[in-house]
Amino acid sequence: MKFLTGRRFAAVAALTSAMLLLAACASGPSGGTGSGSTDTAPEKADLTVAINPSSQFAPMYLGIESGIFKKNGLNLKIVPQTDIASIISGIASGQYDFGFATVVHVVTANANGIPIRTVSTIEGQLKPGDEGTVTIASAKSGITDTAGLAGKRLATVGLSSMNTLTTWAAAQKAGIDAKSIKLVQLPFGQMAAALANGDVDAAVMQWPFAGDAINAGGKVLFYNNGAVFPDTATTFMNTSQSFIDKNPNTVKAFAQSMIASIDAANADPAAAKKALISGMGMSEADAKEAKWNVGGVPYVNLKSFETVQGLLSEFSTDASTAAAIKALDVKTLVYPGALQPSK
C-alpha cells in the first residue's frame, strides 16, 4: 500500500497544479497583499469552510454562535465533507476557502506538490489522557488489547488516514505486524452498526459515534492521538498558499477567531456542547456526551508534523514518496500566525 499516494492523489495534484500556478501569478509574490493597503479588514468576509463533522468542532461552532467570527468580520458557510482528499482538492482549486485536514493530509499533500498551509488547530494541542479518537473492538470479536488486532478487520474513515497511521504505530508498539490488520473504509456514522453486525472486528472512531459502540458493549483498546501525539495538535483548519497571498487579513482574522473560539470552549465546555445542537443538529443527549480535547493550548506547534514526517517515511512502501516526505521543511507548512507567540 502506498500511503496517501496512487492514482487519486496524483490526479488531485495534476488537476490543481495549473490552477495554483495561475493563482500565484495573479496574486504576486508569496506573502504580499498585492495592494500595499494598510487596511486590516478581511479582503473576503463570506467564507466557505469544509469540515468532516464530529464533536471536535464544538469550539468552532461555539465561535460561530457566540459571534467571535462575526466580530472579526467573517461569515462562515459550513460544508460537511467526509472525503478529506476532496477537501484538499477543494482548497487547492478555490472551491473551499478553508478546510479540515489532519497533519497526515497536510504533509502528504505538500509532498505531492500541493501547497496547503495549516492556519489553526481544531481543538488545541492534545493533553495527556485525550479521549478524542478511539479504537474500539466489538464485544463479539474477542479482542481485549491492541495486540489482538493482528489479522483482524478494522474500520477506518480513510485507508490512508491519520487514524490508520496512529493504529499502525500503536500496533507496532504492541509487537504485531501493523500491515496484517485488514482495513475497511467506512464513515464514522456507519461504524457502530458494522461492529454490531460483525462486518468488522474493531473501528477507529470519533464522538458521538464512539458512544454508540461503547454502549453496545464495545471494548476501548486505546485513544489513538493521545498515545502517539502528546502535547501537540493533529487536526487542523487549512487553506492554500495562494489564498494567503491574496487574502492576508482574512487569514489572520480566521486564525485569530479559531484561537479565541478554542479558548472560549475551554472556559465553557457546556456552552460548546450546546453549540453542537444547533451547529451539527446533534441531539441534546448526544451533545451532553460529546467529547473533544477540552483545555488544550489553541496554537499550532511543529511536533506532530515532525512525528508524521518520520512515521510516513517509515511506513511508506514507495521510495519516491518517502524521499519527497523526508525532503519537506515542515516549518513552511504552517501559517506563521498560527504559531504560539514567543514570550
Secondary structure, 3 states (H helix, E strand, C coil): CCCCCCHHHHHHHHHHHHHHHHHHHHHCCCCCCCCCCCCCCCCCCEEEEEECCCHHHHHHHHHHHCCHHHHCCCEEEEEECCCHHHHHHHHHHCCCCEEEEEHHHHHHHHHCCCCEEEEEECCCCCCCCCCCCEEEECHHHCCCCHHHHCCCEEEECCCCCHHHHHHHHHHHHCCCCHHHCEEEECCHHHHHHHHHHCCCCEEEECCCHHHHHHHCCCEEEEEHHHHHCCCCCCEEEEEEHHHHHHCHHHHHHHHHHHHHHHHHHHHCHHHHHHHHHHHHCCCHHHHHHCCCCCCCCCCECCHHHHHHHHHHHHHCCCHHHHHHHHHCCHHHHECHHHECCCC
